[in-house]
Amino acid sequence: MKHERRHGSAVLVRYLLGMVCAASVGCPTAPSVKPQEAPIPRELRMTTLPPYVIEPPDILLIRATNIVPKPPYRVQPLDALFIQAEPTLPDQPIRGAFGIEPDGKVNLGIAYGTVRVAGMTIEEAQAAIQDHLSKIIKGTKVQVSLAQSRGMQQIQGEHLVMMDGTIRLGTFGSVYVTGMTLDQARQAIETHLSQFLQSPEISLDVYAYNSKYYYVIMDRAGYGQTVVRLPITGKDTVLDAISWMFGTMYMSSNKHVWLARPNGDNPNHMQIFPVNWPAIAMGGSPATNYQLLPGDRLYVQSNPLVKTQNRLIQFLMPIETILGFTLLGNATVSGIEGTVLEFQGKSGGGLGLVR
C-alpha cells in the first residue's frame, strides 16, 4: 500500500515538473524574424504620413464657397431672398434677407403681410412682391435676388462617410469618396454638384479622423491579451503608446516588447521591430522608439515566470477541486462508519435507543 502511494506521488511530481517545463517553453517570445535593415521612422527622425485617404467612418467638413443654382431657378421653402423696396412706410424699411417659410410664403413684416412665392422664378417672385406692396404704397419699386439656397444648407457642414463609402448631400444625392484623398474627393463632389449647380466650388477638410488606428496588445500571462485601439495623430511613438496605457502592467516583461507592422507587399512575411523598452524609459534612447503608423501592433509580452505560475494554477485548480471532493467524501464515509460502529457497540452493551 505504501509502495503504491509512493509510486503515485512520484508520477504526480514528474507530471507537474513536465507541466512546468511545458509552460516555460510555451511562453511566446518575439517571432524569430530578422529585423528590417531599412531605416524606419523613430523619435528625432520622424516622417510625415502619406496623403490622408478617406474611409468610413470619417467625418468630412464641407464649406460652400460658390453655390449658384442653374437658371431658371424656382424658389422653394427654406430659401432666402434678398428684398429691397422703395419707398416704404416710415420706420419700417424693407431691405435684407427674408426666409421663405415652409408654407411657401415670405413674411415682409406686420405692416406688409405675407406673399406666396414658392415655385416661382426670381423674376416672378419680384413681380408678385411688387404687386402686393403696390396695394399698400403706390409707386413702390422692388428688387429681389436669391440670398441663400436651401441647397447650401444641405451641402455645408459635417458629413459622415457611410458604410457604403458615400456621403449624403440631401436632395443632391450621394457621392462616393472612400479611398480618395481630400483633393480627389473635393473634385468628385464638385463634379457631382455640377449636375444641379452652376460652377460649384467647395472646400473640404476632415472634421474627425475615425478610420486610422494603431493597436497596443498587452499579454496577460496566460489569461489572454488586452487589446487597446488608439487613434493616429501623426507623431505617435512607442513611448506615446505605452503612456496611453499608463505604463506596462505588473506582469509585463520589459525584455519582450516588439512592434509588428503589416506588410502589404508580402502578407506572409512579417515585419518585426524589437523594442528595447528599458533603454527608452530609463536611458532616453531614441533608437527603438519607433514612430507608429496606421495598423501597427505594439506587443508587450508577459513575464515568463508569472505566466508559468498562472498556467500551474490553471492546471492544479481542477485537481484540487477533485481532491477536495474526494477528501470530503472520504470524511463523510468515515464519519458514517464511526457512527454505525458506536451505535452497534452501545447496542451490544444492552443500551437501546429507547429506555
C-alpha positions in Angstrom: 0.0 0.0 0.0 2.8 2.4 0.9 4.6 1.4 -2.2 1.6 2.3 -4.4 1.3 5.7 -2.7 5.0 6.5 -3.2 4.7 5.4 -6.9 1.6 7.6 -7.3 3.4 10.6 -5.7 6.4 10.2 -7.9 4.2 10.1 -11.0 2.4 13.2 -9.9 5.7 15.0 -9.2 7.1 14.1 -12.6 3.9 15.2 -14.3 4.0 18.6 -12.5 7.6 19.1 -13.5 6.7 18.3 -17.0 3.9 20.9 -16.9 6.4 23.5 -15.5 8.8 22.8 -18.4 6.0 22.9 -20.9 4.7 26.2 -19.5 8.1 27.7 -19.5 8.9 26.6 -23.0 5.5 27.6 -24.2 5.8 31.2 -23.3 5.7 33.1 -26.6 8.5 35.4 -27.5 9.1 37.7 -30.4 8.8 35.8 -33.7 12.1 34.7 -35.0 12.2 37.2 -37.8 15.3 39.1 -38.8 14.7 42.8 -38.0 14.3 45.1 -41.0 17.5 46.6 -42.3 16.0 49.6 -44.0 15.8 52.7 -41.7 12.4 53.3 -40.3 11.0 56.5 -38.7 11.7 56.9 -35.0 11.9 59.6 -32.4 14.1 62.5 -33.5 13.9 61.2 -37.1 10.2 61.1 -37.9 8.5 61.2 -41.2 5.2 62.8 -42.4 2.4 60.4 -43.2 1.2 60.0 -46.8 -1.8 62.0 -48.0 -4.8 61.0 -45.9 -7.2 58.5 -47.6 -10.8 58.8 -46.7 -12.6 55.8 -45.3 -15.7 55.0 -43.2 -16.5 56.3 -40.5 -14.5 59.5 -41.1 -16.4 62.8 -40.8 -15.8 65.4 -43.5 -16.4 69.1 -43.2 -17.7 70.9 -46.4 -17.8 74.6 -46.8 -19.6 76.0 -49.8 -17.7 78.9 -51.5 -19.8 79.1 -54.7 -23.2 77.5 -54.8 -25.3 79.1 -57.6 -28.3 77.1 -58.9 -28.6 76.7 -62.6 -31.2 79.0 -64.2 -34.1 79.2 -64.3 -34.2 78.6 -60.6 -37.6 78.3 -58.8 -37.5 79.4 -55.2 -38.5 76.8 -52.6 -39.3 76.8 -48.9 -36.3 77.4 -46.7 -34.6 79.5 -49.4 -33.7 83.1 -48.5 -34.5 86.1 -50.8 -32.7 89.5 -50.6 -35.6 92.0 -51.0 -35.2 95.8 -51.3 -38.2 98.1 -51.7 -38.5 101.9 -52.1 -40.5 103.8 -50.9 -41.8 102.1 -47.8 -43.7 103.0 -44.7 -41.9 105.3 -42.2 -39.6 103.5 -39.8 -40.5 100.1 -41.5 -38.0 99.6 -44.3 -37.8 96.6 -46.4 -34.1 95.8 -47.0 -32.4 92.5 -46.2 -32.7 88.7 -46.4 -36.2 87.2 -45.9 -36.6 83.4 -45.5 -39.3 81.5 -47.3 -41.4 79.7 -44.7 -42.4 76.1 -45.0 -45.9 77.1 -46.4 -44.2 78.8 -49.3 -44.7 82.4 -48.2 -42.3 85.2 -47.5 -43.1 87.4 -44.5 -42.4 91.1 -45.1 -43.4 92.2 -41.6 -46.6 93.1 -39.7 -47.4 96.2 -41.8 -46.9 94.4 -45.1 -48.1 90.8 -44.6 -47.0 87.7 -46.5 -46.6 86.9 -50.2 -46.7 83.4 -51.7 -43.6 82.9 -53.8 -42.7 79.1 -53.7 -42.3 77.6 -57.1 -41.7 81.0 -58.8 -38.6 82.2 -60.6 -36.8 85.2 -59.2 -38.5 87.5 -61.7 -41.9 86.1 -60.9 -41.3 86.4 -57.2 -40.2 90.0 -57.7 -43.3 90.8 -59.7 -45.6 89.2 -57.0 -44.0 91.1 -54.2 -44.2 94.4 -56.0 -47.8 93.8 -56.9 -48.5 93.1 -53.2 -46.7 96.2 -51.9 -48.3 98.4 -54.6 -51.7 97.8 -52.9 -50.2 99.3 -49.7 -47.9 102.0 -51.1 -48.4 103.3 -54.6 -45.3 103.5 -56.8 -43.2 101.1 -54.8 -40.3 99.5 -56.7 -38.9 96.2 -55.6 -35.6 94.4 -56.3 -35.3 90.7 -55.5 -32.4 88.3 -55.6 -31.5 84.9 -54.2 -29.7 85.4 -50.9 -29.2 81.7 -50.0 -30.4 78.5 -51.5 -31.6 75.7 -49.3 -29.2 73.5 -51.2 -26.3 75.3 -49.5 -27.7 74.3 -46.1 -27.7 70.6 -47.2 -24.1 70.8 -48.6 -22.4 72.8 -45.8 -21.4 71.2 -42.5 -20.3 67.8 -41.2 -20.9 64.7 -43.3 -20.3 61.1 -42.1 -18.7 58.7 -44.5 -21.3 55.9 -44.6 -20.5 52.2 -44.6 -21.1 52.1 -48.4 -18.3 54.7 -48.8 -20.5 57.6 -49.7 -21.6 60.9 -48.1 -25.1 62.2 -48.3 -25.8 65.7 -49.7 -29.6 65.8 -49.1 -31.6 66.4 -52.2 -28.4 66.4 -54.3 -27.9 62.7 -53.7 -24.8 60.9 -52.5 -21.1 60.9 -53.6 -18.6 58.0 -53.3 -15.4 59.3 -51.6 -13.9 56.2 -50.0 -10.3 55.5 -51.0 -9.8 59.1 -52.2 -7.5 61.9 -50.9 -9.1 65.2 -49.9 -8.3 66.8 -53.3 -9.7 63.8 -55.2 -12.9 63.8 -53.0 -13.3 67.6 -53.5 -13.2 67.2 -57.3 -15.6 64.3 -57.1 -18.1 66.3 -55.0 -17.9 69.3 -57.3 -18.3 67.2 -60.4 -21.5 65.6 -58.9 -22.9 69.0 -57.8 -22.3 70.5 -61.3 -25.4 68.5 -62.4 -27.5 70.8 -60.3 -25.4 74.0 -59.7 -23.5 76.4 -61.9 -19.7 76.0 -61.5 -19.9 74.8 -57.8 -16.9 75.4 -55.6 -16.3 73.9 -52.1 -13.6 73.5 -49.6 -13.1 70.1 -48.0 -11.4 69.0 -44.8 -11.5 66.1 -42.3 -13.6 67.0 -39.2 -12.9 63.7 -37.4 -10.2 61.2 -38.2 -12.1 58.0 -37.3 -10.6 55.3 -39.6 -6.8 55.2 -38.9 -5.6 53.5 -35.7 -2.7 51.6 -34.1 -3.0 48.8 -31.5 -1.4 48.1 -28.1 -1.6 44.5 -27.1 -0.7 43.6 -23.5 -0.2 39.9 -22.8 -2.0 38.8 -19.6 0.3 35.9 -18.6 -1.9 33.0 -19.6 -5.2 34.8 -19.4 -5.5 36.1 -22.9 -4.5 39.6 -24.1 -5.7 43.1 -23.6 -6.1 45.0 -26.9 -6.5 48.8 -27.0 -7.1 50.7 -30.2 -5.7 54.2 -30.3 -6.1 56.9 -33.0 -3.2 58.0 -35.1 -2.1 61.6 -34.7 0.9 61.6 -37.0 3.6 61.8 -34.3 2.9 58.7 -32.2 5.9 56.7 -30.9 6.3 53.6 -28.8 6.7 55.7 -25.7 3.4 57.6 -26.5 1.6 54.3 -26.9 2.8 52.9 -23.6 1.9 56.2 -21.9 -1.7 55.9 -23.1 -1.7 52.5 -21.2 -0.3 54.2 -18.1 2.8 52.1 -18.4 3.4 48.4 -18.6 1.5 46.0 -16.3 2.9 44.4 -13.2 3.1 41.1 -15.1 4.8 42.5 -18.2 8.3 41.6 -19.3 10.3 44.7 -20.2 12.7 42.5 -22.3 10.0 41.1 -24.6 8.4 44.1 -26.4 8.2 44.4 -30.2 6.5 46.3 -33.0 4.7 44.3 -35.6 3.9 46.2 -38.9 1.5 44.8 -41.6 3.3 44.0 -44.8 1.1 44.9 -47.7 3.7 43.8 -50.3 4.1 40.3 -48.9 1.4 39.4 -46.3 3.2 36.1 -45.5 6.4 37.9 -44.5 6.3 39.5 -41.0 7.8 42.9 -40.3 9.1 42.7 -36.7 11.0 45.5 -34.9 12.3 44.6 -31.4 11.9 47.3 -28.8 14.4 48.0 -26.1 12.0 49.3 -23.5 14.5 49.8 -20.6 16.7 51.9 -22.9 13.7 54.1 -24.0 12.3 54.5 -20.5 15.5 54.7 -18.4 18.1 55.8 -20.9 16.1 58.1 -23.1 17.4 56.2 -26.2 15.5 57.0 -29.4 17.0 54.0 -31.2 13.9 51.8 -30.9 11.4 54.4 -30.0 9.8 53.9 -33.4 7.2 56.1 -35.0 3.9 54.3 -35.2 1.9 54.1 -38.5 -1.7 53.2 -39.1 -2.3 49.5 -38.5 0.8 48.9 -36.3 0.7 46.5 -33.4 2.8 47.1 -30.3 3.0 43.9 -28.4 4.1 43.7 -24.7 4.8 40.1 -23.6 4.2 39.0 -20.1 6.8 37.8 -17.6 7.6 34.1 -18.3 7.7 33.2 -14.6 4.3 34.9 -13.9 2.8 33.1 -16.9 4.3 29.7 -15.7 2.7 30.3 -12.2 -0.7 31.1 -13.8 -0.5 28.0 -16.0 0.2 25.8 -13.0 -2.7 27.4 -11.1 -5.0 26.7 -14.1 -3.7 23.1 -14.2 -3.9 22.4 -10.4 -7.3 24.1 -9.9 -9.4 21.2 -11.2 -7.1 18.6 -9.5 -7.5 20.5 -6.2 -11.3 20.5 -6.7 -11.4 16.8 -7.4 -9.2 16.1 -4.4 -11.3 18.3 -2.2 -14.5 16.4 -3.2 -12.6 13.1 -2.6 -11.4 14.1 0.8 -14.9 15.4 1.7 -16.4 12.1 0.5 -13.9 10.0 2.5 -14.5 12.1 5.6 -18.2 11.7 5.2 -18.0 7.9 4.8 -15.6 7.7 7.7 -18.0 9.7 9.9 -20.9 7.5 8.9 -18.9 4.3 9.6 -17.8 5.6 13.1 -21.4 6.5 14.0 -22.6 3.0 12.9 -19.9 1.3 14.9 -20.6 3.4 18.0 -24.3 2.5 17.8 -23.5 -1.2 17.4 -21.2 -1.1 20.4 -23.8 0.6 22.5 -26.5 -1.9 21.4 -24.2 -4.9 22.3 -23.8 -3.5 25.8 -27.5 -3.6 26.4 -28.2 0.0 25.7 -31.1 0.7 23.4 -32.3 3.8 21.6 -35.3 4.0 23.9 -35.4 3.1 27.6 
